[in-house]
Each structure stands twice: as C-alpha cells, then as structure tokens.
C-alpha cells in the first residue's frame, strides 16, 4: 500500500512516523510465505518496537497539548499492542502461519488507516494550538 496525502495529520514528525509504520507493514506483508518465517519474525519485532515508540511519542504530545481524548487514545494504542502480541503468539505454529499472516495483513493496514483518519485527525487542532505542529 502506498501512503496517501489525505492521511497526513499536518504534524510532520507524526506523519513521518506513520509512513515508517506503513513501510514496516508493507515489508512484513511481502514476507508472508511460511519459508520466510525467520525474516517475518524479525520484521514483526521491528514493527512492534517502532509502534511502541510512536505511541509513546504521540501520547507525550497529547499530554503537552492537553488533548482531552488522551485516555481514549491510550486505550486504542494498548488494544493494538495486545492484538500484536496475539498475532505473535498465533504465528508460533508454522502450519497456521499463512492463515494468520493473511488476517494480520488485513488487520494492520485497516487499523492504521482507520486510526489515523478517525482518531489521530482529532488531535490535529489541539496540537497546532499548542504549537506542536
């Protein structure tokens, strides 16, 4: 999937991080054959680690901007990280890898786009008012 300009929040640092997450998801999606298991595992770990960093950064900015939906965003982030852990556990069985990776591909892309458009766009105004853009 290619980044689309309508997904930009207008906060350059966050937009760049979102693009990096999309790049990581795309790399993971290209490695979903069972024989790619070790590569996919490393890519998945990198995606998980970077997403954790991104969420922490985003939440820090939300706190600085006194964004009223911080707790809701944190809950969304926590739920996503739990889902990543669930996918990780489910990929431990190589015979189910292809099926799990297919579900994971769809989930990751859908979640990222939906989260940006429905959740992250809401902090845009608060960040700009706080001078964080």
C-alpha positions as CSV (number, residue, x, y, z in Angstrom):
1,X,0.0,0.0,0.0
2,X,1.2,3.5,-0.8
3,X,1.0,6.5,1.5
4,X,-1.8,8.9,0.6
5,X,-1.7,12.6,1.3
6,X,-5.1,12.6,2.9
7,X,-3.6,10.5,5.7
8,X,-1.4,13.4,6.7
9,X,-2.2,15.0,10.0
10,X,-0.2,18.1,9.3
11,X,2.2,17.3,12.1
12,X,5.3,16.4,10.2
13,X,7.0,14.2,12.9
14,X,3.9,12.1,13.3
15,X,3.2,11.9,9.6
16,X,6.8,10.6,9.1
17,X,6.3,8.0,11.8
18,X,3.0,6.9,10.3
19,X,4.7,6.5,7.0
20,X,7.5,4.4,8.6
21,X,4.9,2.2,10.2
22,X,3.2,1.7,6.8
23,X,6.6,0.8,5.3
24,X,7.2,-1.7,8.0
25,X,3.7,-3.3,7.5
26,X,4.4,-3.4,3.7
27,X,7.7,-5.2,4.4
28,X,6.1,-7.6,6.7
29,X,3.3,-8.3,4.1
30,X,5.9,-9.1,1.5
31,X,7.4,-11.8,3.7
32,X,4.4,-13.9,4.5
33,X,5.3,-17.2,2.9
34,X,6.0,-20.0,5.5
35,X,9.6,-20.3,4.5
36,X,10.0,-16.6,5.3
37,X,9.2,-17.2,8.9
38,X,12.5,-16.0,10.5
39,X,12.5,-12.9,8.3
40,X,8.9,-12.2,9.1
41,X,9.6,-12.6,12.8
42,X,12.3,-10.0,12.7
43,X,10.2,-7.6,10.7
44,X,7.3,-8.2,13.1
45,X,9.5,-7.4,16.1
46,X,10.8,-4.2,14.4
47,X,7.2,-3.1,13.7
48,X,6.1,-3.8,17.3
49,X,9.1,-1.9,18.7
50,X,8.7,1.1,16.5
51,X,5.0,1.2,17.0
52,X,5.5,1.3,20.8
53,X,8.0,4.2,20.3
54,X,5.5,6.0,18.1
55,X,2.6,5.6,20.5
56,X,4.7,6.9,23.4
57,X,5.7,9.9,21.4
58,X,2.1,10.6,20.3
59,X,0.8,10.3,23.9
60,X,3.6,12.6,25.1
61,X,2.5,15.3,22.6
62,X,-1.2,14.7,23.5
63,X,-0.3,15.4,27.2
64,X,1.6,18.5,26.3
65,X,-1.3,19.8,24.2
66,X,-3.8,18.9,27.0
67,X,-5.7,16.8,24.5
68,X,-9.0,15.8,26.1
69,X,-9.1,12.3,24.4
70,X,-5.7,11.2,25.7
71,X,-7.0,8.3,27.7
72,X,-9.2,7.1,24.8
73,X,-6.1,7.2,22.5
74,X,-4.0,5.3,25.1
75,X,-6.7,2.6,25.3
76,X,-6.7,2.3,21.5
77,X,-3.0,2.1,21.5
78,X,-3.0,-0.6,24.3
79,X,-5.6,-2.6,22.4
80,X,-3.5,-2.5,19.3
81,X,-0.4,-3.6,21.1
82,X,-2.4,-6.5,22.7
83,X,-3.5,-7.5,19.2
84,X,0.1,-7.5,18.0
85,X,1.0,-9.8,20.9
86,X,-1.9,-12.1,20.0
87,X,-0.6,-12.3,16.4
88,X,2.9,-13.0,17.6
89,X,1.6,-16.0,19.7
90,X,-0.5,-17.2,16.8
91,X,2.5,-17.2,14.4
92,X,4.4,-19.7,16.6
93,X,2.7,-22.6,14.8
94,X,4.2,-22.8,11.3
95,X,1.3,-24.7,9.9
96,X,-1.1,-21.8,10.7
97,X,1.4,-19.1,9.6
98,X,-0.1,-18.4,6.2
99,X,-3.7,-18.0,7.6
100,X,-2.5,-15.9,10.5
101,X,-0.4,-13.7,8.3
102,X,-3.3,-13.1,5.9
103,X,-5.5,-12.0,8.8
104,X,-2.7,-9.9,10.2
105,X,-2.1,-8.1,6.9
106,X,-5.7,-7.0,6.7
107,X,-5.9,-6.0,10.3
108,X,-2.7,-4.0,10.3
109,X,-3.5,-1.9,7.2
110,X,-7.1,-1.4,8.2
111,X,-6.2,-0.4,11.7
112,X,-3.5,2.0,10.7
113,X,-5.7,3.9,8.2
114,X,-8.8,3.9,10.4
115,X,-6.8,5.0,13.4
116,X,-5.2,7.9,11.5
117,X,-8.4,9.1,9.9
118,X,-10.8,8.6,12.9
119,X,-8.5,9.1,15.9
120,X,-5.4,10.9,15.1
121,X,-7.0,13.6,13.0
122,X,-8.9,14.7,16.1
123,X,-5.7,15.9,17.9
124,X,-4.6,17.9,14.9
125,X,-6.2,21.2,16.0
126,X,-5.1,20.8,19.7
127,X,-1.5,20.2,18.6
128,X,-1.5,23.2,16.3
129,X,-3.0,25.4,19.1
130,X,-0.2,24.2,21.4
131,X,2.4,25.0,18.8
132,X,3.3,21.3,18.3
133,X,2.9,21.1,14.5
